Amino acid sequence: MAVRTRALAIAVLALIIAALGTSTGTGSGAGHAEAQGRPNVVLVMVDDARVDDIRYMRNVKRLIKRPGAVFPRASVSYPLCCPTRASVLTGQYAHNHGVQHHEYPAGSYRKWVESGANESTLPVWLSESGYHTVMVGKFLNGYESFSRQRYGIRNAPQDPGWSSWKATVSTYDYRDLAIRHRPGRFRAYTGRYGTHVLNDIAVNVTHRQASNPKPFFMWLSYVAPHHGGPDQPDDPKRLATPNVADRDRNTFRHLGNVKSPAFNEPFVRDKPSHIRSLPRFGPKRAKAIKETRQQRVESLQAVDRGVGRLIQALRRTGQLQNTVIIFTSDNGYSLGEHRRPSGKTLPYSEAMNTPLYIRGPGIPADRRVTQRVSMSIDMAPTVLDLAETTAPYEPDGISLYDLIRNPGPRERDLVYEAWQADGSRLYSAIRDSRYLYVEYPGTGESELYDMHEDPHQLRSRHYDPDLTSKRIELDAKLAVMRHCRGRACQ
């Protein structure tokens, strides 16, 4: 691969510099060359952000999206926080890593630990290959409750593979964040806005790493724009919203509701029963959704400033030219589409699609990678490729770095899946080059969408006799792919 050729040349140069450093009695050159041989990787992840939220994040667009590669057809394999994050850490679909919900017994951090899935993960492999690994912010759902029950919140454990652990507890309280630093101590940041705390930590990590000969991987994981407390006076009734930093409140009051033909969808006779049972909402509900959208965008402004500070710190410390920065979200979010005032989990584009931008050495500016990718299962293979190392098993995903360098006409079938908290399957779905086919085993219902002609999923054609052969084909594919592993998933 191109990244390996580049790294080999740099490694040879590193040996020459090291030899020169030894002959002149200095050893610092060798350490610097070692760090330059493999890039630093910073994964910036927000929580529940939609693709259209990012148009209001000036620094993300200017400093990551524009100078890097854009994946306009990126989605997640399971639009729910905990399973997606487990996929990011393992490169596997949820049917393989086993974290199949954000609640126990099907999922949560407790399931992650009890199943042993956390023993062989991206930070473990990177650490073993010589990387300094740093976790900052939200980890897997249930980390706080598991820690509180097993160890006491002040003794929250560190997951394997992380050189530096700064995972949050009281994660969804924007004004009362707490972190059990390892190494370090438990610290409560009461009274400070949580996103600002994470911004400061990320900048401090960047400055410390400038003198570390090891390359570093940092997962900077924000909770915004996920809902969280404390409540604010203008919060809408019966809809959860994020807490907004004081300087950002009402700065986007001009935003209306999302411009989508699926908003408050009038005809849902073709939809499964869980959608047909939803009533259309009236002006008051629409106004509440508008306020929710506004507060979500406003909560992302502190993240956007943090991205600007992070890149400035990388530039000032001379690390930017050797750092790959990835920006994404763990899933999207519904804001009125298909009569859903809020939520995710279901296989609709507003929840499945996710922003995904990558900038860094060897990545051309303004590159659009038009192939469909699965951010959740493709993230670990991508970082491993950049870091010149491998997993002890074949991941379900592929390296996005390969697609950036070789953006040929490659398409692959992708699996979407979800479970109930008790472990029963909610749905399984398959997406080929044109169609999305979904099966709900609990009710026997299904959906079939022509995503070229109907990207907003307004008309399910599972009943269409003209598509009977296509439905049979996709049903047969899904019967195999819902259990795929490794190369068979690719």
C-alpha positions in Angstrom: 0.0 0.0 0.0 1.1 3.6 -0.6 1.2 4.4 3.1 3.7 1.5 3.6 5.9 2.7 0.7 6.0 6.2 2.1 6.7 4.9 5.6 9.6 2.6 4.4 11.3 5.6 2.8 10.9 7.7 5.9 12.2 4.8 8.0 15.4 4.5 5.9 15.9 8.3 6.4 15.3 7.8 10.1 18.1 5.2 10.3 20.5 7.6 8.5 19.6 10.5 10.8 20.0 8.2 13.8 23.5 7.1 12.7 24.5 10.7 12.2 23.1 11.6 15.7 25.1 8.8 17.3 28.3 9.9 15.6 27.9 13.4 16.8 27.0 12.4 20.3 23.3 13.4 20.1 20.3 11.1 20.4 17.4 13.4 19.9 17.3 13.2 16.1 16.6 9.5 16.2 13.6 10.0 18.5 12.2 12.7 16.3 12.6 10.6 13.2 10.8 7.7 14.8 7.9 10.0 15.6 7.9 11.2 12.0 8.0 7.7 10.6 4.4 7.0 11.5 1.7 9.6 11.8 -0.1 10.7 14.9 -3.8 10.0 14.5 -6.5 12.1 16.2 -10.1 10.8 16.0 -12.6 13.6 16.9 -16.0 12.1 17.5 -19.2 13.9 18.3 -22.4 12.3 19.6 -25.6 12.1 17.6 -24.6 14.8 15.0 -26.3 14.8 11.7 -24.5 15.4 8.4 -26.4 18.7 8.0 -25.3 19.9 11.4 -21.7 20.3 10.2 -22.5 23.1 7.8 -22.7 25.3 10.9 -19.2 24.2 12.2 -16.8 26.7 10.6 -13.5 25.3 11.9 -14.4 21.7 11.0 -15.2 22.7 7.4 -12.2 25.0 7.0 -9.5 23.0 8.8 -10.5 19.4 8.3 -13.1 19.0 5.6 -11.7 21.4 3.0 -8.0 20.3 3.3 -8.8 16.6 3.4 -11.0 13.8 2.1 -14.8 13.8 2.3 -16.9 10.7 2.5 -20.4 11.9 1.4 -21.9 8.4 1.5 -20.6 7.4 5.0 -23.0 5.6 7.3 -22.8 3.5 10.5 -23.7 -0.2 10.7 -25.8 0.4 13.9 -27.1 3.9 14.6 -26.7 3.7 18.4 -23.9 5.1 20.5 -22.5 2.1 22.4 -22.6 -0.5 19.6 -21.0 2.0 17.1 -18.2 2.8 19.5 -17.5 -0.9 20.1 -17.3 -1.3 16.3 -14.9 1.6 16.1 -12.6 -0.1 18.6 -12.8 -3.6 17.0 -13.5 -3.1 13.3 -16.3 -5.5 13.7 -20.1 -5.6 13.2 -22.1 -5.8 16.4 -23.1 -9.4 15.6 -19.4 -10.2 16.0 -18.2 -8.0 18.9 -21.4 -8.7 20.9 -22.2 -5.3 22.2 -25.6 -5.1 20.8 -27.4 -2.3 22.7 -26.5 0.5 25.1 -28.3 -1.3 28.0 -27.4 -4.6 29.7 -27.7 -7.5 29.1 -27.5 -7.0 25.3 -24.9 -4.2 25.6 -23.3 -1.4 27.6 -19.8 -1.2 29.0 -20.6 -4.0 31.4 -21.2 -6.4 28.4 -18.0 -5.0 26.8 -16.0 -6.1 29.8 -17.8 -9.3 30.7 -17.6 -10.7 27.2 -13.9 -10.0 27.0 -14.3 -7.9 23.8 -12.2 -5.1 25.4 -9.1 -7.3 25.6 -8.3 -7.1 21.9 -9.0 -3.6 20.5 -7.5 -0.8 18.5 -5.7 0.9 21.5 -4.3 -2.5 22.5 -2.9 -3.1 19.0 -1.6 0.4 18.6 0.1 0.4 22.1 1.8 -2.9 21.3 3.1 -1.4 18.0 4.7 1.6 19.8 2.0 4.2 19.9 1.1 6.4 22.9 -2.7 6.1 23.2 -5.0 8.6 24.8 -8.7 8.4 25.6 -10.4 11.7 26.2 -14.1 12.1 26.8 -17.1 9.8 26.4 -16.3 6.1 26.2 -19.0 3.4 26.0 -22.4 3.9 27.6 -22.7 2.4 31.1 -19.1 3.1 32.0 -20.2 5.3 34.9 -22.8 2.9 36.3 -20.5 -0.1 36.0 -17.7 1.8 37.7 -20.0 3.0 40.5 -21.3 -0.5 41.2 -18.1 -2.4 41.0 -15.4 0.0 42.2 -16.9 3.3 43.4 -17.0 6.2 41.0 -13.7 7.6 42.1 -12.0 4.4 41.2 -13.4 4.0 37.7 -11.3 1.5 35.8 -9.1 2.1 32.8 -9.8 0.0 29.7 -6.9 -2.1 28.3 -4.5 -0.6 25.8 -4.7 3.1 26.8 -1.5 4.8 27.9 -3.5 7.7 29.2 -7.1 7.4 30.3 -9.4 10.5 30.7 -12.8 9.0 30.2 -15.7 11.0 31.6 -18.1 10.1 34.3 -21.3 12.1 34.8 -20.9 12.3 31.1 -24.3 13.8 30.3 -24.1 16.7 32.7 -22.6 19.5 30.7 -21.9 21.6 33.9 -20.7 18.9 36.3 -18.3 16.8 34.4 -15.9 14.5 36.2 -13.0 12.4 35.0 -11.0 9.6 36.7 -7.5 10.5 35.2 -5.2 7.5 34.9 -2.4 8.2 35.5 -3.7 10.8 37.9 -6.6 11.3 40.2 -10.3 11.7 40.2 -11.3 15.3 39.4 -14.7 17.0 39.3 -15.0 20.0 37.0 -18.1 21.4 38.7 -19.2 24.7 37.3 -17.2 24.5 34.1 -18.8 23.8 30.7 -17.9 20.2 29.9 -16.9 20.7 26.3 -14.5 23.4 27.3 -12.9 21.0 29.7 -12.3 18.4 27.0 -10.9 21.1 24.7 -8.4 22.1 27.3 -7.4 18.5 27.9 -6.9 17.8 24.2 -4.7 20.9 23.8 -2.6 19.9 26.9 -2.2 16.3 25.5 -1.0 17.8 22.2 1.6 20.0 23.9 2.9 17.0 26.0 3.2 14.8 23.0 5.4 17.2 21.2 8.4 16.0 23.3 7.4 12.3 23.2 9.4 10.3 20.6 6.4 7.9 20.2 3.6 8.7 17.7 0.3 9.1 19.4 -3.3 8.1 18.9 -6.0 10.3 20.6 -9.7 9.6 20.7 -11.3 12.9 21.5 -14.9 12.0 22.2 -17.4 14.8 22.8 -20.9 14.3 24.1 -22.4 17.2 22.1 -24.9 17.5 20.6 -26.4 14.6 22.6 -29.0 15.7 25.1 -27.9 16.4 28.6 -28.4 18.6 31.6 -28.9 20.8 33.4 -32.2 22.0 31.9 -32.3 25.6 30.6 -35.3 28.0 30.5 -36.0 27.7 26.8 -35.9 23.9 26.6 -38.9 22.5 24.7 -41.3 20.3 26.6 -41.1 16.5 26.1 -38.0 16.7 23.9 -34.5 16.2 25.3 -31.9 18.8 24.3 -28.2 19.5 25.1 -27.1 22.2 27.5 -25.7 25.1 25.5 -22.6 27.2 26.6 -23.6 30.6 27.7 -21.9 32.4 24.8 -23.7 30.3 22.3 -27.3 30.4 23.5 -29.7 31.7 20.9 -27.0 32.4 18.4 -28.8 30.1 15.9 -32.4 31.2 16.6 -32.8 31.8 12.9 -32.7 28.1 12.1 -36.0 26.5 11.0 -36.9 22.8 10.9 -35.0 20.5 8.5 -35.8 20.8 4.8 -36.8 17.2 4.0 -39.8 15.7 2.3 -39.7 13.1 5.1 -40.4 15.8 7.7 -43.8 15.0 9.3 -44.3 12.4 6.5 -48.0 12.5 5.5 -48.4 9.0 4.1 -46.9 6.1 6.1 -49.1 3.2 4.9 -46.0 1.5 3.5 -44.0 1.7 6.7 -43.7 -0.8 9.6 -46.2 -0.7 12.4 -43.9 1.2 14.7 -44.0 4.1 12.2 -47.7 3.8 11.3 -48.6 4.1 14.9 -47.0 7.6 15.1 -49.4 10.5 14.6 -48.6 13.5 12.5 -47.5 16.4 14.7 -48.9 19.9 14.8 -47.4 23.4 14.9 -46.5 23.2 18.6 -44.6 20.0 18.2 -42.9 21.4 15.1 -41.8 24.4 17.1 -40.4 22.2 19.8 -38.4 20.3 17.2 -37.1 23.5 15.8 -35.9 24.5 19.2 -34.2 21.1 19.6 -32.4 21.6 16.3 -31.3 25.0 17.3 -29.8 23.9 20.6 -28.1 21.0 19.0 -26.3 23.3 16.5 -25.5 25.8 19.3 -24.0 23.0 21.5 -21.6 22.1 18.6 -20.1 25.6 18.5 -17.9 24.8 21.6 -16.7 21.7 19.9 -15.9 23.7 16.8 -13.8 26.1 18.8 -12.1 23.2 20.3 -11.2 21.8 16.9 -9.7 25.2 16.0 -7.6 25.2 19.2 -6.5 21.6 18.7 -5.2 22.3 15.2 -3.5 25.5 16.3 -1.7 23.5 19.0 -0.6 20.9 16.6 0.7 23.6 14.2 2.5 25.5 16.9 4.2 22.4 18.2 5.3 21.3 14.7 3.1 18.2 14.7 0.4 19.1 12.3 2.3 18.0 9.2 2.6 14.5 10.6 -0.9 14.2 12.1 -4.0 12.6 10.6 -7.2 14.1 11.9 -10.5 12.3 11.5 -13.8 13.9 12.2 -17.0 12.0 12.5 -20.1 11.2 14.6 -21.2 8.0 16.2 -24.6 8.2 14.4 -27.1 10.6 13.0 -30.4 11.7 14.5 -34.1 12.1 13.6 -35.6 15.6 13.8 -39.1 15.1 12.6 -38.5 12.8 9.6 -41.0 9.9 9.3 -43.0 11.5 12.1 -40.2 10.8 14.6 -39.6 14.1 16.6 -36.3 12.6 17.9 -34.3 9.4 18.0 -32.0 7.1 16.1 -31.6 3.3 16.0 -33.9 2.8 13.0 -32.6 2.3 9.4 -33.5 5.7 8.0 -30.9 7.9 6.4 -31.0 10.8 8.9 -30.0 8.3 11.6 -27.7 6.1 9.6 -25.7 8.7 7.7 -22.7 10.3 9.5 -20.2 13.1 8.7 -16.8 11.7 7.9 -13.7 13.9 7.0 -10.0 12.9 7.1 -7.0 15.2 6.6 -3.3 14.6 7.0 -0.1 13.7 5.3 -0.6 11.8 2.0 -4.3 12.8 1.8 -5.2 15.1 -1.1 -7.2 18.2 -0.3 -10.8 18.4 -1.6 -10.9 14.7 -2.3 -14.4 13.2 -2.5 -14.6 9.5 -2.0 -17.9 8.5 -3.5 -17.9 4.9 -2.5 -20.3 3.9 0.3 -18.4 3.2 3.5 -19.3 2.0 7.0 -17.5 4.4 9.3 -18.1 2.2 12.3 -16.4 -1.0 11.0 -14.0 0.8 8.7 -12.4 3.1 11.4 -10.1 0.5 13.0 -8.7 -0.8 9.7 -8.1 2.7 8.6 -6.1 3.7 11.7 -4.2 0.4 11.7 -3.2 1.0 8.0 -2.0 4.5 8.9 -0.1 3.2 11.9 1.6 0.4 9.9 0.2 -2.4 12.1 -2.5 -5.0 12.1 -5.2 -6.7 14.1 -4.8 -10.3 15.3 -7.9 -11.1 13.2 -9.4 -10.0 9.9 -11.6 -7.0 10.6 -15.1 -6.8 9.0 -14.3 -3.4 7.6 -11.7 -2.0 5.1 -9.1 0.8 5.2 -10.5 4.1 4.1 -6.9 5.2 3.4 -6.9 2.8 0.5 -10.0 4.4 -0.9 -8.5 7.9 -0.6 -5.4 6.8 -2.5 -7.3 4.6 -5.0 -10.8 6.0 -5.4 -11.8 3.4 -8.0 -15.4 2.2 -8.8 -15.7 -0.2 -5.9 -19.0 -1.0 -4.3 -19.7 -3.5 -1.5 -22.8 -4.7 0.3 -23.2 -3.2 3.7 -25.0 -4.6 6.7 -27.2 -2.6 9.1 -28.5 -4.1 12.3 -30.1 -3.4 15.7 -31.2 -5.3 18.8 -33.5 -4.8 21.7 -32.1 -4.5 25.3 -33.1 -8.1 26.0 -30.9 -9.3 23.1 -33.7 -10.0 20.6 -33.0 -8.7 17.1 -34.9 -5.5 16.2 -33.9 -5.6 12.5 -31.3 -6.6 10.1 -30.8 -4.9 6.7 -28.6 -5.0 3.7 -27.6 -2.2 1.3 -26.3 -3.0 -2.2 -25.4 -0.5 -4.9 -29.0 0.8 -5.2 -31.4 -0.8 -2.8 -31.9 -1.0 1.0 -33.8 -4.1 2.3 -34.8 -4.4 5.9 -36.3 -7.3 7.9 -38.0 -7.0 11.3 -38.1 -10.6 12.7 -40.3 -9.6 15.7 -43.2 -8.6 13.5 -42.4 -10.2 10.2 -42.5 -6.8 8.5 -40.0 -5.6 5.9 -39.0 -2.5 3.9 -37.4 -2.1 0.5 -36.2 1.3 -0.8 -34.7 2.4 -4.1 -32.2 4.7 -2.6 -31.3 6.3 -6.0 -34.9 7.3 -6.8 -36.1 7.7 -3.2 -33.2 8.8 -1.0 -35.6 10.1 1.7 -37.3 6.7 2.0 -40.8 7.9 1.3 -42.0 4.8 -0.5 -41.2 1.3 0.6 -41.5 -1.1 -2.4 -41.5 -4.4 -0.5 -44.9 -5.1 -2.0 -44.0 -4.1 -5.6 -44.3 -7.1 -7.9 -41.8 -5.5 -10.3 -39.2 -5.8 -7.5 -40.0 -9.4 -6.4 -36.8 -10.8 -7.9 -34.7 -8.0 -6.3 -36.3 -8.7 -2.9 -35.6 -12.4 -3.1 -32.0 -11.7 -4.1 -31.5 -9.3 -1.2 -33.2 -11.6 1.2 -30.8 -14.4 0.3 -27.8 -12.1 0.6 -29.0 -10.9 4.0 -29.4 -14.4 5.2 -25.6 -14.9 4.7 -24.4 -11.4 5.5 -26.1 -11.0 8.9 -23.6 -13.6 10.1 -20.6 -12.6 8.1 -17.2 -12.3 9.6 -13.9 -10.9 8.4 -13.2 -10.9 4.7 -16.7 -12.3 4.0 -18.1 -8.9 5.2 -15.9 -6.9 2.8 
